[in-house]
Amino acid sequence: MAESRFTIAIVDDDPAIRRLVGLILARAGYETFVCTTGEEARQALTSRDWDLAVLDRKLPDMDGVVLCQELRADPVYRSRYVIMLTGEDDQEAKVEGLELGADDYITKPFQVPEFLARIRAGQRIADLQRELMETNRRLELLSITDGLTKLYNHRHFQDQLARAFEESQRYERPLSLAIIDIDFFKRVNDTHGHAVGDEVLRELARVFHESIRSTDLAARYGGEEFAVMMPETNLEDGLVFAEKIRDMIERTPVRTQAGELKTTVSIGVATVPHSKLHSAKELIVAADKALYRAKRNGRNQVQAEKRRDLDRRRTAVADVRKSQRRPSGVSR
């Protein structure tokens, strides 16, 4: 019995063939749906989930090979399995169909055992392709993820920030960057050990992940530093968000194997458009300078990059007023 998740599309204008194929596949345990024309199939196959298609070569409104070519041209459907079904036992037509994207070719009338054997062979190949794609997806995710915190890693963050910066410049849209450093983190490692330090890193990473919007990107920037990229966010909103993060961490002790530990962070925020910032690297440097100003001024605070271009906007306030804090939660 086939897994119910494996879905087969039956595309044929002959009602007798549709009924026969549908009955055979249903008895074998497959889920199916039916299309009677090429245009109907084009809409269904690009909007519904399916794994294998039994596609008639002679459809009333198009050649099935044309539809097969369209599916193969789309990376989303390139790995789906297509069996071409035809009433013409022509060697040249079979070769053409296979070369233009079909995975198998069955001639009508067909023997049921052979038809099912070809379906099962197609399922095995489709399952292997799905497993390969999932493995590749996991490998790709691992390559851009920090192993400890499960946030994005430094390399991926740099790549995404460069893209976001280019879009910000092209469309003159705001982009804010916050760089966050855990205060006195070395003291945690020296006093309680690296295992406890790792617990602190993981917990703060969870706070960042749960606090950002879907359009933002949080990453472990290195060591005890994190970075949050905030598209469509001006400096004032970036500062408010950073202050809420800072306040939440200060008020929420981290539970570790060594007990609850009080933790604070220092945050530097920078924003473009800015007449002095012309690259993603310069944006990082500006946020980094603001971070070190926060650390020099006593830590556990938010600082903004210094603004000297008064024609574009006023100098940013160094500290966000504590009246902007909320008792719980982070949103913007």
C-alpha positions in Angstrom: 0.0 0.0 0.0 1.4 3.4 -1.0 1.7 6.2 1.5 -1.4 8.5 1.4 0.9 11.5 1.1 2.0 10.5 -2.4 -0.4 12.3 -4.8 -0.8 11.6 -8.5 -2.4 13.9 -11.0 -4.3 12.3 -13.8 -4.5 14.6 -16.9 -6.6 13.1 -19.7 -9.6 14.2 -21.8 -10.9 10.7 -22.2 -13.4 10.0 -19.4 -13.0 6.2 -19.7 -9.2 6.5 -19.3 -9.7 8.9 -16.4 -12.0 6.5 -14.6 -9.8 3.4 -15.3 -6.6 5.1 -14.2 -8.3 6.6 -11.2 -9.7 3.3 -10.1 -6.4 1.5 -10.5 -4.5 4.1 -8.5 -7.2 4.3 -5.8 -7.1 0.6 -5.3 -3.3 0.8 -5.0 -3.7 3.3 -2.2 -2.8 6.5 -4.0 -4.4 9.9 -3.7 -5.4 11.4 -7.0 -6.9 14.4 -8.6 -8.1 14.8 -12.2 -7.7 17.4 -15.0 -9.3 17.2 -18.4 -7.5 19.9 -20.4 -4.0 21.3 -20.6 -5.0 24.7 -19.3 -6.8 23.1 -16.3 -3.7 21.0 -15.6 -1.4 24.0 -15.9 -3.4 25.8 -13.2 -3.7 22.7 -11.0 -0.2 21.5 -11.2 1.2 24.9 -10.3 -1.1 25.5 -7.4 -1.6 22.0 -5.8 0.7 19.5 -4.1 1.5 16.5 -6.3 4.3 14.0 -6.7 3.7 12.3 -10.0 1.6 13.1 -13.1 0.1 10.7 -15.6 -0.1 13.1 -18.6 -1.9 12.4 -21.8 0.1 13.4 -24.9 -3.0 14.4 -27.0 -5.0 16.9 -24.9 -7.8 18.9 -26.6 -6.0 22.3 -26.2 -2.3 21.5 -26.3 0.3 18.8 -26.7 1.1 17.2 -23.3 4.8 17.6 -24.1 4.4 21.4 -24.0 3.0 21.3 -20.5 5.8 18.9 -19.5 8.3 21.4 -20.8 6.8 24.2 -18.8 7.0 22.2 -15.6 10.6 21.3 -16.3 11.4 24.9 -16.8 10.3 25.8 -13.3 12.8 24.7 -10.6 9.9 24.0 -8.2 8.6 21.2 -10.4 11.8 20.0 -12.0 12.1 17.1 -9.7 8.5 15.9 -10.0 7.9 12.6 -11.9 5.9 12.7 -15.2 4.7 9.7 -17.1 3.5 10.5 -20.6 0.4 8.5 -21.7 -0.4 8.1 -25.4 -2.4 6.0 -27.8 0.2 6.2 -30.5 2.9 3.5 -30.4 5.4 5.7 -32.3 9.1 5.3 -31.5 9.9 8.9 -32.7 7.1 10.3 -30.5 8.4 8.4 -27.5 11.9 9.7 -28.0 10.7 13.2 -28.4 8.6 13.0 -25.3 11.4 11.6 -23.2 13.9 14.2 -24.5 11.5 17.1 -23.8 11.0 16.2 -20.1 8.9 13.1 -19.6 10.4 10.5 -17.2 8.5 7.5 -18.7 6.2 6.7 -21.6 3.2 4.3 -21.5 1.2 3.4 -24.6 -2.6 2.9 -24.5 -4.0 0.3 -24.0 -1.8 -0.8 -21.2 -1.5 -3.8 -18.9 -2.5 -3.0 -15.3 0.4 -4.9 -13.7 3.0 -3.1 -15.9 1.2 0.3 -15.4 1.4 -0.1 -11.6 5.0 -1.3 -11.7 5.9 1.9 -13.6 4.0 4.0 -11.1 5.8 2.4 -8.2 9.2 2.9 -10.0 8.2 6.5 -10.4 7.3 6.8 -6.8 10.7 5.4 -5.7 12.5 7.9 -7.9 10.3 10.8 -6.7 10.9 9.7 -3.0 14.6 9.6 -3.6 14.5 13.1 -5.2 12.5 14.4 -2.3 15.0 13.0 0.2 17.9 14.4 -1.8 16.3 17.9 -1.8 15.6 17.7 1.9 19.1 16.6 2.6 20.4 19.5 0.5 18.1 21.9 2.3 19.4 20.7 5.7 23.0 21.0 4.5 22.3 24.5 3.2 20.7 25.5 6.5 23.6 24.1 8.5 26.0 26.1 6.3 24.3 29.4 7.3 23.4 28.6 10.9 25.5 29.0 14.1 25.7 25.6 15.7 25.3 26.8 19.3 22.6 29.4 19.1 20.8 28.3 16.0 20.7 31.9 14.8 22.2 32.7 11.4 26.0 32.8 11.3 28.4 35.6 10.6 28.9 34.8 6.9 25.2 34.6 6.1 24.6 37.8 8.0 27.2 39.6 6.0 25.8 38.4 2.7 22.2 39.4 3.6 23.2 42.7 5.0 25.1 43.5 1.7 21.9 42.7 -0.3 19.7 44.7 2.1 22.1 47.7 1.9 22.0 47.7 -1.9 18.1 47.6 -1.8 18.1 50.4 0.8 20.3 52.6 -1.4 18.5 51.8 -4.6 15.0 52.5 -3.3 16.0 55.0 -0.6 14.4 53.0 2.1 15.6 52.9 5.8 17.7 50.1 7.1 18.8 49.8 10.7 21.5 47.6 12.2 21.9 46.8 15.9 25.1 45.1 17.3 24.6 43.6 20.7 27.3 42.6 23.2 26.8 40.7 26.4 28.3 42.7 29.3 31.0 41.0 31.3 30.5 37.7 29.5 34.1 36.6 30.2 33.3 36.8 33.9 30.5 34.2 33.4 32.8 31.8 31.7 35.6 32.3 34.2 33.2 31.9 37.2 30.8 29.2 36.1 32.5 27.5 33.1 31.9 27.5 29.4 28.9 25.2 29.6 27.0 27.8 31.6 28.3 30.5 29.2 26.8 28.5 26.4 23.5 28.4 28.2 23.5 32.2 28.4 24.3 32.5 24.7 21.5 30.1 23.8 18.9 31.9 26.0 19.7 35.3 24.7 19.6 34.0 21.1 16.1 32.8 21.8 15.1 36.2 23.0 16.4 37.8 19.8 14.8 35.2 17.6 11.4 35.6 19.3 11.5 39.4 19.4 12.2 40.2 15.8 9.8 40.6 12.9 9.7 38.1 10.0 11.5 40.6 7.8 14.4 41.1 10.3 17.4 38.9 10.6 19.2 38.0 13.8 22.7 36.4 13.8 25.5 35.5 16.1 28.1 38.0 15.0 31.0 36.3 16.9 31.8 35.3 20.5 29.3 37.0 22.7 28.2 39.5 20.0 24.9 39.4 18.1 23.6 41.5 15.3 20.0 42.3 14.2 19.3 43.7 10.8 16.0 45.6 10.5 14.8 46.6 7.0 12.2 49.4 6.7 13.3 50.7 10.2 14.4 54.2 10.8 16.9 55.2 13.5 14.2 56.2 16.1 12.4 52.9 15.7 15.6 51.0 15.8 16.6 52.6 19.0 13.2 51.9 20.6 13.4 48.2 19.6 17.0 48.0 20.9 16.0 49.5 24.2 13.1 47.1 24.7 15.5 44.2 24.0 18.0 45.6 26.5 15.3 46.1 29.1 13.8 42.6 28.7 17.3 41.0 29.1 18.0 43.1 32.2 14.7 42.2 33.8 14.8 38.5 33.0 17.5 36.3 34.7 18.8 33.4 32.7 18.2 30.0 34.2 21.3 27.9 34.1 22.8 24.8 35.8 24.6 27.3 38.1 21.3 29.0 39.0 19.7 32.2 37.7 22.2 34.7 36.4 21.5 38.4 35.9 22.6 39.4 32.4 22.8 42.8 30.7 23.7 43.9 27.2 25.1 46.9 25.5 23.7 47.8 22.0 24.9 50.1 19.2 22.5 51.1 16.5 23.2 52.7 13.1 20.9 53.5 10.2 20.9 54.4 6.5 20.2 56.4 4.4 23.1 58.5 5.7 25.4 60.8 3.8 28.4 59.4 5.5 27.7 55.7 5.1 28.2 54.3 1.6 28.6 50.6 2.1 27.4 47.7 4.4 30.8 47.7 5.9 30.6 51.3 6.9 27.2 50.7 8.4 28.7 47.9 10.6 31.5 50.2 11.6 29.1 52.9 12.7 27.0 50.4 14.7 30.2 49.0 16.2 31.4 52.5 17.3 28.1 53.1 18.9 28.4 49.8 20.8 31.8 50.6 22.1 30.5 54.0 23.2 27.8 52.2 25.2 30.4 50.0 26.8 32.7 52.9 27.6 29.8 54.8 29.2 29.1 52.1 31.7 27.4 49.2 29.7 23.8 48.1 29.9 22.6 50.8 27.5 21.8 51.7 23.9 23.8 54.1 21.9 23.2 55.4 18.4 25.8 56.3 15.7 26.7 59.9 15.9 25.1 62.1 13.2 26.9 65.1 11.8 24.9 65.6 8.7 22.3 68.0 10.2 20.8 68.7 6.8 19.5 65.1 6.6 18.4 64.7 10.2 19.1 65.9 13.7 21.8 64.3 15.8 20.5 61.1 17.3 19.9 61.0 21.0 22.6 58.9 22.7 20.4 57.2 25.2 16.8 56.2 24.8 14.6 57.5 27.6 13.6 54.9 30.1 10.0 56.1 29.7 9.9 54.3 26.4 10.3 50.9 28.2 7.4 48.5 28.5 6.8 46.1 31.4 6.9 43.0 29.2 7.2 41.7 25.6 9.0 43.2 22.6 7.3 44.6 19.6 7.5 47.4 17.2 
